Amino acid sequence: MKFTKDALVDGTSRRGVIKASFDDLQRVFGEPDVGPNQKLFDKVTCEWDLEFEDGTVATIYDWKEPETPFHEYDWHIGGKSYDAVERIYEAMGR
C-alpha cells in the first residue's frame, strides 16, 4: 500500500485506535512527522501525517501523554473519514 508523508491534515479528527509499539509504526510508516517527544499544541508528542494513494488522509498520534510512548500503546488514528482507520490497518497488515 503506497502513501506519502507530511500530508496536509487540516480538518482531521479521531476516528479510531490501533494498538502498536512505536517501533512497529516506525517500521511501516518511517520516521514520524512530529516527534518523538516533541510537544505539539500541548496534546501530542508524536505524529505521522499520511496520504494514501486513493487520497485518504490519516494521522497516527499519541494523545495527552507526558512523553512519547515507545511500548505497546493505543495510538489514535485521525482522518476525515473512517477510511483512514481501514488504510492504517491495511498498511499494518491487520
Jmol script that loads the backbone (N, CA, C; Angstrom):
load data "model"
ATOM      1  N   MET A   1       0.849  -1.170   0.000  1.00  0.00           N
ATOM      2  CA  MET A   1       0.000   0.000   0.000  1.00  0.00           C
ATOM      3  C   MET A   1       0.897   1.235   0.000  1.00  0.00           C
ATOM      4  N   LYS A   2       0.703   2.100  -0.977  1.00  0.00           N
ATOM      5  CA  LYS A   2       1.539   3.285  -1.111  1.00  0.00           C
ATOM      6  C   LYS A   2       0.924   4.459  -0.365  1.00  0.00           C
ATOM      7  N   PHE A   3       1.810   5.298   0.196  1.00  0.00           N
ATOM      8  CA  PHE A   3       1.382   6.508   0.878  1.00  0.00           C
ATOM      9  C   PHE A   3       2.512   7.518   0.801  1.00  0.00           C
ATOM     10  N   THR A   4       2.166   8.777   1.016  1.00  0.00           N
ATOM     11  CA  THR A   4       3.157   9.823   1.140  1.00  0.00           C
ATOM     12  C   THR A   4       3.091  10.363   2.557  1.00  0.00           C
ATOM     13  N   LYS A   5       4.200  10.951   2.984  1.00  0.00           N
ATOM     14  CA  LYS A   5       4.263  11.511   4.336  1.00  0.00           C
ATOM     15  C   LYS A   5       4.115  13.015   4.270  1.00  0.00           C
ATOM     16  N   ASP A   6       4.013  13.632   5.432  1.00  0.00           N
ATOM     17  CA  ASP A   6       3.905  15.079   5.561  1.00  0.00           C
ATOM     18  C   ASP A   6       2.676  15.594   4.820  1.00  0.00           C
ATOM     19  N   ALA A   7       1.574  14.851   4.933  1.00  0.00           N
ATOM     20  CA  ALA A   7       0.317  15.208   4.260  1.00  0.00           C
ATOM     21  C   ALA A   7      -0.340  16.397   4.944  1.00  0.00           C
ATOM     22  N   LEU A   8      -1.191  17.093   4.225  1.00  0.00           N
ATOM     23  CA  LEU A   8      -1.991  18.170   4.803  1.00  0.00           C
ATOM     24  C   LEU A   8      -3.135  17.529   5.586  1.00  0.00           C
ATOM     25  N   VAL A   9      -3.135  17.722   6.885  1.00  0.00           N
ATOM     26  CA  VAL A   9      -4.080  17.003   7.739  1.00  0.00           C
ATOM     27  C   VAL A   9      -5.122  17.913   8.382  1.00  0.00           C
ATOM     28  N   ASP A  10      -5.251  19.139   7.899  1.00  0.00           N
ATOM     29  CA  ASP A  10      -6.279  20.040   8.415  1.00  0.00           C
ATOM     30  C   ASP A  10      -7.651  19.399   8.255  1.00  0.00           C
ATOM     31  N   GLY A  11      -8.474  19.531   9.285  1.00  0.00           N
ATOM     32  CA  GLY A  11      -9.839  19.009   9.217  1.00  0.00           C
ATOM     33  C   GLY A  11      -9.977  17.553   9.607  1.00  0.00           C
ATOM     34  N   THR A  12      -8.880  16.919  10.067  1.00  0.00           N
ATOM     35  CA  THR A  12      -8.982  15.529  10.512  1.00  0.00           C
ATOM     36  C   THR A  12      -9.403  15.491  11.976  1.00  0.00           C
ATOM     37  N   SER A  13      -9.981  14.389  12.375  1.00  0.00           N
ATOM     38  CA  SER A  13     -10.341  14.174  13.784  1.00  0.00           C
ATOM     39  C   SER A  13     -10.233  12.686  14.084  1.00  0.00           C
ATOM     40  N   ARG A  14     -10.266  12.357  15.356  1.00  0.00           N
ATOM     41  CA  ARG A  14     -10.094  10.975  15.792  1.00  0.00           C
ATOM     42  C   ARG A  14     -11.187  10.082  15.216  1.00  0.00           C
ATOM     43  N   ARG A  15     -10.751   8.975  14.608  1.00  0.00           N
ATOM     44  CA  ARG A  15     -11.682   8.014  14.012  1.00  0.00           C
ATOM     45  C   ARG A  15     -11.542   6.621  14.608  1.00  0.00           C
ATOM     46  N   GLY A  16     -10.412   6.356  15.292  1.00  0.00           N
ATOM     47  CA  GLY A  16     -10.206   5.037  15.873  1.00  0.00           C
ATOM     48  C   GLY A  16      -8.852   4.956  16.540  1.00  0.00           C
ATOM     49  N   VAL A  17      -8.461   3.739  16.910  1.00  0.00           N
ATOM     50  CA  VAL A  17      -7.163   3.491  17.545  1.00  0.00           C
ATOM     51  C   VAL A  17      -6.538   2.242  16.935  1.00  0.00           C
ATOM     52  N   ILE A  18      -5.222   2.142  17.117  1.00  0.00           N
ATOM     53  CA  ILE A  18      -4.515   0.924  16.766  1.00  0.00           C
ATOM     54  C   ILE A  18      -3.506   0.640  17.870  1.00  0.00           C
ATOM     55  N   LYS A  19      -3.524  -0.584  18.376  1.00  0.00           N
ATOM     56  CA  LYS A  19      -2.575  -0.991  19.414  1.00  0.00           C
ATOM     57  C   LYS A  19      -1.292  -1.410  18.715  1.00  0.00           C
ATOM     58  N   ALA A  20      -0.210  -0.682  19.005  1.00  0.00           N
ATOM     59  CA  ALA A  20       1.076  -0.952  18.372  1.00  0.00           C
ATOM     60  C   ALA A  20       2.170  -0.286  19.189  1.00  0.00           C
ATOM     61  N   SER A  21       3.393  -0.722  18.976  1.00  0.00           N
ATOM     62  CA  SER A  21       4.529  -0.044  19.589  1.00  0.00           C
ATOM     63  C   SER A  21       5.041   1.030  18.626  1.00  0.00           C
ATOM     64  N   PHE A  22       5.819   1.949  19.154  1.00  0.00           N
ATOM     65  CA  PHE A  22       6.448   2.973  18.321  1.00  0.00           C
ATOM     66  C   PHE A  22       7.267   2.308  17.214  1.00  0.00           C
ATOM     67  N   ASP A  23       8.042   1.279  17.574  1.00  0.00           N
ATOM     68  CA  ASP A  23       8.877   0.588  16.588  1.00  0.00           C
ATOM     69  C   ASP A  23       8.053  -0.038  15.468  1.00  0.00           C
ATOM     70  N   ASP A  24       6.896  -0.635  15.808  1.00  0.00           N
ATOM     71  CA  ASP A  24       6.016  -1.216  14.787  1.00  0.00           C
ATOM     72  C   ASP A  24       5.573  -0.142  13.790  1.00  0.00           C
ATOM     73  N   LEU A  25       5.158   1.007  14.302  1.00  0.00           N
ATOM     74  CA  LEU A  25       4.702   2.088  13.438  1.00  0.00           C
ATOM     75  C   LEU A  25       5.851   2.646  12.597  1.00  0.00           C
ATOM     76  N   GLN A  26       7.003   2.791  13.211  1.00  0.00           N
ATOM     77  CA  GLN A  26       8.158   3.327  12.501  1.00  0.00           C
ATOM     78  C   GLN A  26       8.609   2.394  11.375  1.00  0.00           C
ATOM     79  N   ARG A  27       8.517   1.089  11.600  1.00  0.00           N
ATOM     80  CA  ARG A  27       8.877   0.114  10.557  1.00  0.00           C
ATOM     81  C   ARG A  27       8.004   0.274   9.314  1.00  0.00           C
ATOM     82  N   VAL A  28       6.721   0.529   9.529  1.00  0.00           N
ATOM     83  CA  VAL A  28       5.782   0.622   8.401  1.00  0.00           C
ATOM     84  C   VAL A  28       5.748   2.032   7.800  1.00  0.00           C
ATOM     85  N   PHE A  29       5.717   3.054   8.655  1.00  0.00           N
ATOM     86  CA  PHE A  29       5.480   4.420   8.189  1.00  0.00           C
ATOM     87  C   PHE A  29       6.715   5.323   8.211  1.00  0.00           C
ATOM     88  N   GLY A  30       7.854   4.794   8.658  1.00  0.00           N
ATOM     89  CA  GLY A  30       9.059   5.604   8.710  1.00  0.00           C
ATOM     90  C   GLY A  30       9.076   6.527   9.923  1.00  0.00           C
ATOM     91  N   GLU A  31       9.991   7.463   9.889  1.00  0.00           N
ATOM     92  CA  GLU A  31      10.105   8.425  10.984  1.00  0.00           C
ATOM     93  C   GLU A  31       8.820   9.249  11.085  1.00  0.00           C
ATOM     94  N   PRO A  32       8.382   9.590  12.299  1.00  0.00           N
ATOM     95  CA  PRO A  32       7.192  10.424  12.429  1.00  0.00           C
ATOM     96  C   PRO A  32       7.445  11.839  11.906  1.00  0.00           C
ATOM     97  N   ASP A  33       6.374  12.526  11.550  1.00  0.00           N
ATOM     98  CA  ASP A  33       6.474  13.914  11.091  1.00  0.00           C
ATOM     99  C   ASP A  33       6.667  14.868  12.259  1.00  0.00           C
ATOM    100  N   VAL A  34       6.177  14.487  13.420  1.00  0.00           N
ATOM    101  CA  VAL A  34       6.371  15.241  14.660  1.00  0.00           C
ATOM    102  C   VAL A  34       6.923  14.275  15.687  1.00  0.00           C
ATOM    103  N   GLY A  35       7.963  14.682  16.409  1.00  0.00           N
ATOM    104  CA  GLY A  35       8.491  13.861  17.487  1.00  0.00           C
ATOM    105  C   GLY A  35       9.491  12.827  17.019  1.00  0.00           C
ATOM    106  N   PRO A  36       9.795  11.893  17.900  1.00  0.00           N
ATOM    107  CA  PRO A  36       9.151  11.677  19.204  1.00  0.00           C
ATOM    108  C   PRO A  36       9.559  12.737  20.239  1.00  0.00           C
ATOM    109  N   ASN A  37       8.741  12.829  21.261  1.00  0.00           N
ATOM    110  CA  ASN A  37       8.933  13.728  22.400  1.00  0.00           C
ATOM    111  C   ASN A  37       9.045  15.186  21.993  1.00  0.00           C
ATOM    112  N   GLN A  38       8.223  15.582  21.042  1.00  0.00           N
ATOM    113  CA  GLN A  38       8.140  16.980  20.608  1.00  0.00           C
ATOM    114  C   GLN A  38       6.706  17.435  20.844  1.00  0.00           C
ATOM    115  N   LYS A  39       6.496  18.331  21.769  1.00  0.00           N
ATOM    116  CA  LYS A  39       5.138  18.778  22.094  1.00  0.00           C
ATOM    117  C   LYS A  39       4.518  19.539  20.940  1.00  0.00           C
ATOM    118  N   LEU A  40       3.299  19.176  20.581  1.00  0.00           N
ATOM    119  CA  LEU A  40       2.531  19.855  19.547  1.00  0.00           C
ATOM    120  C   LEU A  40       1.206  20.284  20.168  1.00  0.00           C
ATOM    121  N   PHE A  41       1.034  21.564  20.394  1.00  0.00           N
ATOM    122  CA  PHE A  41      -0.193  22.104  20.992  1.00  0.00           C
ATOM    123  C   PHE A  41      -0.486  21.508  22.366  1.00  0.00           C
ATOM    124  N   ASP A  42       0.550  21.077  23.087  1.00  0.00           N
ATOM    125  CA  ASP A  42       0.409  20.506  24.438  1.00  0.00           C
ATOM    126  C   ASP A  42      -0.493  19.282  24.493  1.00  0.00           C
ATOM    127  N   LYS A  43      -0.753  18.639  23.375  1.00  0.00           N
ATOM    128  CA  LYS A  43      -1.627  17.462  23.358  1.00  0.00           C
ATOM    129  C   LYS A  43      -0.951  16.250  22.734  1.00  0.00           C
ATOM    130  N   VAL A  44       0.005  16.460  21.844  1.00  0.00           N
ATOM    131  CA  VAL A  44       0.614  15.384  21.063  1.00  0.00           C
ATOM    132  C   VAL A  44       2.128  15.496  21.170  1.00  0.00           C
ATOM    133  N   THR A  45       2.815  14.348  21.339  1.00  0.00           N
ATOM    134  CA  THR A  45       4.286  14.356  21.355  1.00  0.00           C
ATOM    135  C   THR A  45       4.873  13.637  20.151  1.00  0.00           C
ATOM    136  N   CYS A  46       4.014  12.955  19.369  1.00  0.00           N
ATOM    137  CA  CYS A  46       4.485  12.174  18.231  1.00  0.00           C
ATOM    138  C   CYS A  46       3.329  11.992  17.253  1.00  0.00           C
ATOM    139  N   GLU A  47       3.606  12.217  15.936  1.00  0.00           N
ATOM    140  CA  GLU A  47       2.525  12.114  14.955  1.00  0.00           C
ATOM    141  C   GLU A  47       3.075  11.780  13.577  1.00  0.00           C
ATOM    142  N   TRP A  48       2.360  10.914  12.868  1.00  0.00           N
ATOM    143  CA  TRP A  48       2.597  10.625  11.450  1.00  0.00           C
ATOM    144  C   TRP A  48       1.452  11.255  10.675  1.00  0.00           C
ATOM    145  N   ASP A  49       1.766  11.975   9.594  1.00  0.00           N
ATOM    146  CA  ASP A  49       0.772  12.602   8.722  1.00  0.00           C
ATOM    147  C   ASP A  49       0.879  11.941   7.350  1.00  0.00           C
ATOM    148  N   LEU A  50      -0.135  11.191   6.975  1.00  0.00           N
ATOM    149  CA  LEU A  50      -0.054  10.320   5.798  1.00  0.00           C
ATOM    150  C   LEU A  50      -1.184  10.592   4.807  1.00  0.00           C
ATOM    151  N   GLU A  51      -0.872  10.429   3.519  1.00  0.00           N
ATOM    152  CA  GLU A  51      -1.908  10.416   2.493  1.00  0.00           C
ATOM    153  C   GLU A  51      -1.691   9.180   1.640  1.00  0.00           C
ATOM    154  N   PHE A  52      -2.727   8.355   1.545  1.00  0.00           N
ATOM    155  CA  PHE A  52      -2.654   7.108   0.785  1.00  0.00           C
ATOM    156  C   PHE A  52      -2.962   7.370  -0.680  1.00  0.00           C
ATOM    157  N   GLU A  53      -2.603   6.419  -1.538  1.00  0.00           N
ATOM    158  CA  GLU A  53      -2.722   6.609  -2.988  1.00  0.00           C
ATOM    159  C   GLU A  53      -4.150   6.873  -3.450  1.00  0.00           C
ATOM    160  N   ASP A  54      -5.145   6.472  -2.648  1.00  0.00           N
ATOM    161  CA  ASP A  54      -6.540   6.743  -3.023  1.00  0.00           C
ATOM    162  C   ASP A  54      -7.025   8.111  -2.531  1.00  0.00           C
ATOM    163  N   GLY A  55      -6.112   8.903  -1.930  1.00  0.00           N
ATOM    164  CA  GLY A  55      -6.463  10.231  -1.440  1.00  0.00           C
ATOM    165  C   GLY A  55      -6.872  10.277   0.021  1.00  0.00           C
ATOM    166  N   THR A  56      -6.974   9.122   0.679  1.00  0.00           N
ATOM    167  CA  THR A  56      -7.339   9.088   2.095  1.00  0.00           C
ATOM    168  C   THR A  56      -6.219   9.691   2.930  1.00  0.00           C
ATOM    169  N   VAL A  57      -6.572  10.651   3.774  1.00  0.00           N
ATOM    170  CA  VAL A  57      -5.623  11.297   4.679  1.00  0.00           C
ATOM    171  C   VAL A  57      -5.797  10.690   6.062  1.00  0.00           C
ATOM    172  N   ALA A  58      -4.677  10.374   6.713  1.00  0.00           N
ATOM    173  CA  ALA A  58      -4.722   9.763   8.038  1.00  0.00           C
ATOM    174  C   ALA A  58      -3.588  10.303   8.903  1.00  0.00           C
ATOM    175  N   THR A  59      -3.842  10.380  10.186  1.00  0.00           N
ATOM    176  CA  THR A  59      -2.804  10.709  11.154  1.00  0.00           C
ATOM    177  C   THR A  59      -2.753   9.594  12.185  1.00  0.00           C
ATOM    178  N   ILE A  60      -1.578   9.381  12.729  1.00  0.00           N
ATOM    179  CA  ILE A  60      -1.400   8.464  13.857  1.00  0.00           C
ATOM    180  C   ILE A  60      -0.686   9.282  14.917  1.00  0.00           C
ATOM    181  N   TYR A  61      -1.224   9.308  16.131  1.00  0.00           N
ATOM    182  CA  TYR A  61      -0.658  10.188  17.146  1.00  0.00           C
ATOM    183  C   TYR A  61      -0.975   9.692  18.550  1.00  0.00           C
ATOM    184  N   ASP A  62      -0.124  10.105  19.493  1.00  0.00           N
ATOM    185  CA  ASP A  62      -0.442   9.876  20.900  1.00  0.00           C
ATOM    186  C   ASP A  62      -1.312  11.044  21.360  1.00  0.00           C
ATOM    187  N   TRP A  63      -1.926  10.918  22.528  1.00  0.00           N
ATOM    188  CA  TRP A  63      -2.838  11.968  22.977  1.00  0.00           C
ATOM    189  C   TRP A  63      -2.679  12.205  24.469  1.00  0.00           C
ATOM    190  N   LYS A  64      -2.285  13.421  24.785  1.00  0.00           N
ATOM    191  CA  LYS A  64      -2.156  13.878  26.171  1.00  0.00           C
ATOM    192  C   LYS A  64      -1.242  12.986  27.002  1.00  0.00           C
ATOM    193  N   GLU A  65      -0.141  12.564  26.409  1.00  0.00           N
ATOM    194  CA  GLU A  65       0.873  11.797  27.123  1.00  0.00           C
ATOM    195  C   GLU A  65       2.017  12.740  27.495  1.00  0.00           C
ATOM    196  N   PRO A  66       2.650  12.522  28.661  1.00  0.00           N
ATOM    197  CA  PRO A  66       3.765  13.403  29.047  1.00  0.00           C
ATOM    198  C   PRO A  66       4.992  13.235  28.147  1.00  0.00           C
ATOM    199  N   GLU A  67       5.132  12.054  27.563  1.00  0.00           N
ATOM    200  CA  GLU A  67       6.204  11.797  26.603  1.00  0.00           C
ATOM    201  C   GLU A  67       5.754  10.696  25.655  1.00  0.00           C
ATOM    202  N   THR A  68       6.441  10.569  24.543  1.00  0.00           N
ATOM    203  CA  THR A  68       6.062   9.586  23.538  1.00  0.00           C
ATOM    204  C   THR A  68       6.104   8.173  24.100  1.00  0.00           C
ATOM    205  N   PRO A  69       5.035   7.405  23.965  1.00  0.00           N
ATOM    206  CA  PRO A  69       5.044   6.013  24.416  1.00  0.00           C
ATOM    207  C   PRO A  69       5.773   5.127  23.396  1.00  0.00           C
ATOM    208  N   PHE A  70       6.782   4.419  23.862  1.00  0.00           N
ATOM    209  CA  PHE A  70       7.525   3.519  22.977  1.00  0.00           C
ATOM    210  C   PHE A  70       7.054   2.071  23.123  1.00  0.00           C
ATOM    211  N   HIS A  71       6.319   1.786  24.196  1.00  0.00           N
ATOM    212  CA  HIS A  71       5.765   0.446  24.435  1.00  0.00           C
ATOM    213  C   HIS A  71       4.489   0.278  23.600  1.00  0.00           C
ATOM    214  N   GLU A  72       3.873  -0.887  23.693  1.00  0.00           N
ATOM    215  CA  GLU A  72       2.596  -1.089  23.009  1.00  0.00           C
ATOM    216  C   GLU A  72       1.585  -0.107  23.597  1.00  0.00           C
ATOM    217  N   TYR A  73       0.864   0.573  22.731  1.00  0.00           N
ATOM    218  CA  TYR A  73       0.018   1.695  23.140  1.00  0.00           C
ATOM    219  C   TYR A  73      -1.166   1.788  22.179  1.00  0.00           C
ATOM    220  N   ASP A  74      -2.267   2.306  22.657  1.00  0.00           N
ATOM    221  CA  ASP A  74      -3.427   2.560  21.798  1.00  0.00           C
ATOM    222  C   ASP A  74      -3.248   3.916  21.117  1.00  0.00           C
ATOM    223  N   TRP A  75      -2.578   3.910  19.957  1.00  0.00           N
ATOM    224  CA  TRP A  75      -2.349   5.123  19.190  1.00  0.00           C
ATOM    225  C   TRP A  75      -3.660   5.571  18.548  1.00  0.00           C
ATOM    226  N   HIS A  76      -3.903   6.869  18.541  1.00  0.00           N
ATOM    227  CA  HIS A  76      -5.093   7.427  17.913  1.00  0.00           C
ATOM    228  C   HIS A  76      -4.887   7.480  16.406  1.00  0.00           C
ATOM    229  N   ILE A  77      -5.955   7.215  15.673  1.00  0.00           N
ATOM    230  CA  ILE A  77      -5.958   7.358  14.224  1.00  0.00           C
ATOM    231  C   ILE A  77      -6.937   8.472  13.895  1.00  0.00           C
ATOM    232  N   GLY A  78      -6.440   9.487  13.204  1.00  0.00           N
ATOM    233  CA  GLY A  78      -7.279  10.592  12.776  1.00  0.00           C
ATOM    234  C   GLY A  78      -7.501  10.532  11.286  1.00  0.00           C
ATOM    235  N   GLY A  79      -8.572  11.161  10.845  1.00  0.00           N
ATOM    236  CA  GLY A  79      -8.856  11.216   9.419  1.00  0.00           C
ATOM    237  C   GLY A  79     -10.077  12.069   9.161  1.00  0.00           C
ATOM    238  N   LYS A  80     -10.411  12.194   7.905  1.00  0.00           N
ATOM    239  CA  LYS A  80     -11.616  12.914   7.512  1.00  0.00           C
ATOM    240  C   LYS A  80     -12.787  11.949   7.378  1.00  0.00           C
ATOM    241  N   SER A  81     -12.461  10.653   7.317  1.00  0.00           N
ATOM    242  CA  SER A  81     -13.485   9.607   7.253  1.00  0.00           C
ATOM    243  C   SER A  81     -12.922   8.357   7.933  1.00  0.00           C
ATOM    244  N   TYR A  82     -13.777   7.377   8.113  1.00  0.00           N
ATOM    245  CA  TYR A  82     -13.332   6.128   8.738  1.00  0.00           C
ATOM    246  C   TYR A  82     -12.455   5.292   7.802  1.00  0.00           C
ATOM    247  N   ASP A  83     -12.353   5.714   6.538  1.00  0.00           N
ATOM    248  CA  ASP A  83     -11.418   5.052   5.621  1.00  0.00           C
ATOM    249  C   ASP A  83      -9.991   5.141   6.148  1.00  0.00           C
ATOM    250  N   ALA A  84      -9.693   6.203   6.898  1.00  0.00           N
ATOM    251  CA  ALA A  84      -8.346   6.372   7.462  1.00  0.00           C
ATOM    252  C   ALA A  84      -7.978   5.183   8.351  1.00  0.00           C
ATOM    253  N   VAL A  85      -8.918   4.740   9.160  1.00  0.00           N
ATOM    254  CA  VAL A  85      -8.670   3.595  10.047  1.00  0.00           C
ATOM    255  C   VAL A  85      -8.404   2.349   9.206  1.00  0.00           C
ATOM    256  N   GLU A  86      -9.206   2.138   8.188  1.00  0.00           N
ATOM    257  CA  GLU A  86      -9.025   0.971   7.322  1.00  0.00           C
ATOM    258  C   GLU A  86      -7.659   0.985   6.650  1.00  0.00           C
ATOM    259  N   ARG A  87      -7.236   2.146   6.132  1.00  0.00           N
ATOM    260  CA  ARG A  87      -5.931   2.222   5.455  1.00  0.00           C
ATOM    261  C   ARG A  87      -4.779   1.954   6.415  1.00  0.00           C
ATOM    262  N   ILE A  88      -4.850   2.475   7.631  1.00  0.00           N
ATOM    263  CA  ILE A  88      -3.794   2.229   8.615  1.00  0.00           C
ATOM    264  C   ILE A  88      -3.725   0.745   8.949  1.00  0.00           C
ATOM    265  N   TYR A  89      -4.873   0.137   9.194  1.00  0.00           N
ATOM    266  CA  TYR A  89      -4.890  -1.308   9.497  1.00  0.00           C
ATOM    267  C   TYR A  89      -4.367  -2.125   8.323  1.00  0.00           C
ATOM    268  N   GLU A  90      -4.739  -1.774   7.099  1.00  0.00           N
ATOM    269  CA  GLU A  90      -4.242  -2.490   5.927  1.00  0.00           C
ATOM    270  C   GLU A  90      -2.722  -2.371   5.825  1.00  0.00           C
ATOM    271  N   ALA A  91      -2.212  -1.165   6.002  1.00  0.00           N
ATOM    272  CA  ALA A  91      -0.757  -0.945   5.907  1.00  0.00           C
ATOM    273  C   ALA A  91      -0.010  -1.732   6.978  1.00  0.00           C
ATOM    274  N   MET A  92      -0.635  -1.880   8.135  1.00  0.00           N
ATOM    275  CA  MET A  92      -0.017  -2.621   9.245  1.00  0.00           C
ATOM    276  C   MET A  92      -0.211  -4.140   9.089  1.00  0.00           C
ATOM    277  N   GLY A  93      -0.942  -4.559   8.064  1.00  0.00           N
ATOM    278  CA  GLY A  93      -1.160  -5.981   7.833  1.00  0.00           C
ATOM    279  C   GLY A  93      -2.150  -6.615   8.782  1.00  0.00           C
ATOM    280  N   ARG A  94      -3.133  -5.854   9.186  1.00  0.00           N
ATOM    281  CA  ARG A  94      -4.140  -6.349  10.130  1.00  0.00           C
ATOM    282  C   ARG A  94      -5.524  -6.361   9.525  1.00  0.00           C
TER     283      ARG A  94
END
end "model"
wireframe off; spacefill off
backbone 0.3
color backbone group
